[in-house]
Amino acid sequence: METLDLEPQVLANRRGVAFGLAHQNTVVECVITIPTLEAYFWLETGASDARILKTFRDGYGRIRAIGERKLLAHPAARLELTPDDFARP
């Protein structure tokens, strides 16, 4: 699975960060929620868009790995990553 060079962006409603992953010759639209970034990537509450994107980029390797695993287990055209996806059993 490869990632595409799609620029991540903070959603207009500030609910999360949208990005794309390549999966089976298609691009899957993905969103990681702000609460996930706050809980698992040390994003401070009320952070600016620039800080949100920096936190996303700093944690991108882990975010991508979790997204890819979730897509392999449950193929979908759209994927949302929430705190439950990062919680360890």
Contacts in CASP RR format, 6 or more apart in sequence:
PFRMAT RR
TARGET T0000
AUTHOR 0000-0000-0000
METHOD contacts of the structure
MODEL  1
METLDLEPQVLANRRGVAFGLAHQNTVVECVITIPTLEAYFWLETGASDA
RILKTFRDGYGRIRAIGERKLLAHPAARLELTPDDFARP
1 21 0 8 1.000
1 22 0 8 1.000
1 23 0 8 1.000
1 68 0 8 1.000
1 71 0 8 1.000
1 72 0 8 1.000
2 22 0 8 1.000
3 20 0 8 1.000
3 21 0 8 1.000
3 22 0 8 1.000
3 64 0 8 1.000
4 20 0 8 1.000
4 21 0 8 1.000
4 22 0 8 1.000
4 27 0 8 1.000
6 19 0 8 1.000
6 20 0 8 1.000
6 27 0 8 1.000
8 17 0 8 1.000
8 18 0 8 1.000
8 19 0 8 1.000
8 53 0 8 1.000
8 56 0 8 1.000
8 57 0 8 1.000
9 17 0 8 1.000
9 18 0 8 1.000
9 19 0 8 1.000
9 53 0 8 1.000
10 16 0 8 1.000
10 17 0 8 1.000
10 18 0 8 1.000
10 49 0 8 1.000
10 52 0 8 1.000
10 53 0 8 1.000
11 17 0 8 1.000
11 18 0 8 1.000
11 31 0 8 1.000
14 34 0 8 1.000
15 31 0 8 1.000
15 33 0 8 1.000
15 34 0 8 1.000
16 31 0 8 1.000
16 32 0 8 1.000
16 33 0 8 1.000
16 34 0 8 1.000
16 37 0 8 1.000
16 52 0 8 1.000
17 31 0 8 1.000
17 32 0 8 1.000
17 34 0 8 1.000
17 37 0 8 1.000
17 52 0 8 1.000
17 53 0 8 1.000
17 56 0 8 1.000
18 29 0 8 1.000
18 30 0 8 1.000
18 31 0 8 1.000
19 30 0 8 1.000
19 31 0 8 1.000
19 32 0 8 1.000
19 56 0 8 1.000
20 27 0 8 1.000
20 28 0 8 1.000
20 29 0 8 1.000
20 30 0 8 1.000
21 27 0 8 1.000
21 28 0 8 1.000
21 30 0 8 1.000
21 64 0 8 1.000
21 67 0 8 1.000
21 68 0 8 1.000
21 71 0 8 1.000
21 79 0 8 1.000
22 28 0 8 1.000
23 68 0 8 1.000
23 71 0 8 1.000
23 75 0 8 1.000
24 75 0 8 1.000
26 77 0 8 1.000
28 71 0 8 1.000
28 76 0 8 1.000
28 77 0 8 1.000
28 78 0 8 1.000
28 79 0 8 1.000
29 77 0 8 1.000
29 78 0 8 1.000
29 79 0 8 1.000
30 67 0 8 1.000
30 78 0 8 1.000
30 79 0 8 1.000
30 80 0 8 1.000
30 81 0 8 1.000
31 78 0 8 1.000
31 79 0 8 1.000
31 80 0 8 1.000
31 81 0 8 1.000
32 56 0 8 1.000
32 63 0 8 1.000
32 80 0 8 1.000
32 81 0 8 1.000
33 80 0 8 1.000
33 81 0 8 1.000
33 82 0 8 1.000
33 83 0 8 1.000
34 43 0 8 1.000
34 52 0 8 1.000
35 82 0 8 1.000
35 83 0 8 1.000
36 81 0 8 1.000
36 82 0 8 1.000
36 83 0 8 1.000
36 85 0 8 1.000
36 86 0 8 1.000
37 43 0 8 1.000
37 52 0 8 1.000
37 55 0 8 1.000
37 56 0 8 1.000
38 44 0 8 1.000
38 45 0 8 1.000
39 83 0 8 1.000
39 86 0 8 1.000
40 83 0 8 1.000
40 86 0 8 1.000
41 55 0 8 1.000
41 56 0 8 1.000
41 58 0 8 1.000
41 59 0 8 1.000
42 55 0 8 1.000
43 51 0 8 1.000
43 52 0 8 1.000
43 55 0 8 1.000
44 51 0 8 1.000
47 55 0 8 1.000
56 63 0 8 1.000
62 86 0 8 1.000
63 81 0 8 1.000
66 81 0 8 1.000
66 85 0 8 1.000
66 86 0 8 1.000
67 79 0 8 1.000
67 81 0 8 1.000
67 85 0 8 1.000
70 79 0 8 1.000
70 81 0 8 1.000
70 85 0 8 1.000
71 79 0 8 1.000
END
